[in-house]
Amino acid sequence: MMAVPGVLAALSAPTCIALFSQVDRKRLLLGLLVMFFCSNLVVAFAEQFWLTLAGRVLLGFALGGFWTIAGSLGPRLRPGKDGVRATAYILAGVSLGTVAGIPVGTLLGEAFGWRSAFQAAAGLTVVVAVLITLCLPSLPGQRSAGLAQMLSLVSDQGMRRRFAAALLICVGHFAAYTFLAPFVQEVAGISGQTLGTLLFAFGLASVVGNLAGGALAARDPATAVLTMTVLMFAALAALLAFGSSAWLLWPVVLVWGFAFGMVPITIQIWCFDASNGRIEGVQALIVCVINLSIGGGAFLGGVVADYAGFGSVITLGALCASLSVVTVLLLIIRQRHVVCES
């Protein structure tokens, strides 16, 4: 039920850009919100499994399209440097939703039954639709966007390397994070409410990292991405070394959360900076990479955990992060070499 929306979101992100490149963005967002609303209602009132699955399929298509369009609006709403700040605010909303969504949904489910969480989500979707109707200006589609734009990005060697760095860091993170709880329980003996608080603190640190990453990316996108990858590698390596210490575990996990919070905004601005205005195509491919990383990282982590234990999954995450650091460094060196030659 979790994998289906993620895989479909990865597919719908580029599909949405390819099919609706010339549709007004405000109308497109409202149409996607209708899909969100319907998906939540279907699940909330479903009596059969196939209806629940159908609702999740609808959610996956809506999620990929909405994330792609909304995440790329910052530079259009606030041109120039203000566009970076606007993008950071948009992605901070994603981080806050990720942090708050699970505990709020759990509380609603425990108090009123699991269906109430989906009913509340449907109601919240209506509120968002009203706010978009009132606050978002009309934003015409761009004729240059679409399948051709995404193909041009994929054929660009520099962009491919940027997407490779993003894939490595995201796969490493999701592989390791999927098994953070059992790893902490095994090596540090932390469980129950304390473990829940630790994971919640991770989420809060990611929100702070998102805002800090946006500020740093506004000044120097490449340095921001390099900082993020180094922090991620350092945190995962430190978790292996000091995870058994309850006192050192907390700051290490907070640094990891901070680094992960930097991932979407720094990667996005870094890719935007090199895209020559192909913003929606970049956003669609980033959404595709991240959603594939969620499922792929968790699957890869599961295979490693089954054969070599939870510690090996953290090692896998650190290895992926280190490869991402190397990829980013090589890109920076190459870019500076080209600048010096010109």
C-alpha positions, -999 to 999 in steps of 0.1 A, spaced: 0 0 0 30 23 5 49 11 -26 21 15 -51 17 53 -47 55 58 -47 60 38 -80 31 55 -97 43 89 -85 76 82 -102 58 74 -134 32 102 -132 58 130 -127 72 129 -162 39 118 -177 21 149 -163 47 172 -178 46 154 -212 8 154 -215 -1 187 -199 28 210 -207 5 237 -221 -22 236 -195 -25 265 -170 -7 254 -139 -34 267 -115 -60 246 -133 -37 216 -134 -31 218 -96 -68 221 -89 -74 190 -112 -48 170 -93 -64 181 -60 -97 167 -72 -78 134 -77 -64 136 -42 -99 143 -28 -114 113 -47 -86 90 -37 -90 97 0 -128 93 -2 -125 60 -20 -101 46 7 -122 61 35 -154 44 24 -140 13 7 -154 -20 18 -133 -42 -5 -95 -44 -9 -96 -37 -47 -113 -4 -40 -87 6 -14 -60 -3 -39 -77 18 -66 -77 47 -42 -40 43 -36 -34 41 -74 -53 74 -78 -32 89 -50 1 79 -67 -8 96 -100 -20 128 -82 11 128 -59 37 127 -87 19 154 -108 12 177 -79 48 175 -64 62 182 -99 41 212 -107 40 228 -72 77 222 -66 87 241 -98 65 272 -92 90 290 -69 111 306 -97 79 316 -117 62 332 -87 93 350 -74 119 354 -102 156 357 -94 171 350 -59 136 352 -44 127 321 -64 151 301 -43 135 313 -11 100 306 -25 111 271 -35 125 265 0 92 275 16 73 251 -8 96 222 1 95 231 38 58 224 35 66 190 22 89 184 51 64 196 77 37 174 61 60 144 62 68 151 99 33 159 110 13 136 87 21 102 103 16 111 140 -16 131 133 -30 103 111 -21 78 139 -38 99 165 -70 103 144 -69 65 137 -66 56 174 -93 81 184 -119 77 157 -109 47 135 -85 45 106 -111 58 81 -112 91 99 -76 99 88 -86 96 52 -118 116 57 -97 144 74 -72 143 45 -101 147 20 -114 177 40 -79 192 41 -76 188 3 -107 210 -1 -91 237 21 -59 236 0 -80 239 -32 -98 269 -19 -65 286 -9 -50 279 -44 -81 293 -60 -79 325 -40 -41 330 -37 -24 315 -68 -24 336 -100 -30 321 -134 3 305 -147 1 295 -184 18 263 -194 51 266 -212 53 254 -248 90 245 -243 81 221 -215 71 185 -222 87 152 -233 112 169 -255 125 190 -226 130 159 -204 148 141 -232 171 170 -236 179 169 -199 186 132 -200 209 136 -230 229 163 -211 259 147 -195 262 173 -167 225 168 -158 228 130 -159 257 133 -134 236 155 -112 207 131 -113 232 102 -105 244 121 -74 208 126 -63 200 90 -69 230 78 -48 223 101 -19 185 92 -19 190 55 -22 216 55 6 193 76 28 161 55 23 180 22 26 195 33 60 165 52 73 141 23 67 161 2 92 171 30 116 146 20 142 156 -17 144 193 -7 143 189 17 172 169 -9 192 196 -35 185 228 -14 192 215 12 217 186 -6 234 163 24 227 126 16 220 91 27 227 84 63 234 121 73 234 125 58 199 94 77 187 108 109 201 141 103 184 124 98 150 103 129 155 134 149 163 149 136 131 119 150 113 121 184 130 159 186 121 150 179 85 127 209 84 155 231 98 179 216 72 155 224 45 154 261 54 192 262 59 198 244 26 176 269 8 196 298 22 229 282 13 218 271 -22 207 307 -29 244 317 -25 262 287 -40 241 257 -52 272 234 -57 286 241 -23 252 235 -7 250 200 -24 285 192 -14 279 202 22 247 181 23 264 149 9 294 153 33 270 158 63 250 127 53 282 106 49 296 119 82 263 112 101 260 76 87 297 68 94 293 83 129 262 62 135 282 31 128 310 42 152 289 57 180 254 43 176 257 22 208 261 54 229 228 69 238 244 103 244 262 104 210 233 88 191 210 118 195 233 145 179 243 120 151 207 114 142 199 151 143 228 158 119 215 131 97 180 146 98 194 181 91 214 167 61 183 149 47 163 181 50 188 197 28 185 171 0 154 182 -19 161 219 -20 198 218 -26 195 191 -53 166 210 -69 183 244 -70 216 228 -81 198 212 -111 178 243 -118 210 263 -120 224 241 -148 191 235 -166 190 266 -188 154 273 -178 141 237 -182 126 239 -147 95 217 -150 115 190 -167 141 190 -140 114 189 -113 97 159 -129 129 140 -132 138 148 -95 104 136 -83 110 104 -104 144 99 -89 132 105 -53 102 82 -55 122 54 -72 148 58 -44 122 54 -17 111 20 -30 145 10 -44 164 20 -13 140 2 11 142 -29 -11 179 -29 -13 182 -22 24 159 -52 31 180 -75 10 212 -64 28 195 -66 63 184 -101 56 218 -113 46 242 -92 68 222 -75 95 210 -39 103 245 -25 107 254 -35 71 224 -14 59 238 17 76 272 8 60 254 7 26 239 41 32 273 55 41 288 39 10 262 55 -13 267 88 4 304 86 -1 299 79 -39 276 109 -41 303 131 -25 328 119 -51 303 125 -79 296 161 -67 332 168 -62 341 157 -97 314 178 -112 325 209 -92 362 204 -103 351 199 -139 329 230 -138 357 251 -124 381 238 -150 358 247 -178 353 282 -163 391 287 -161 396 276 -197 369 300 -209 
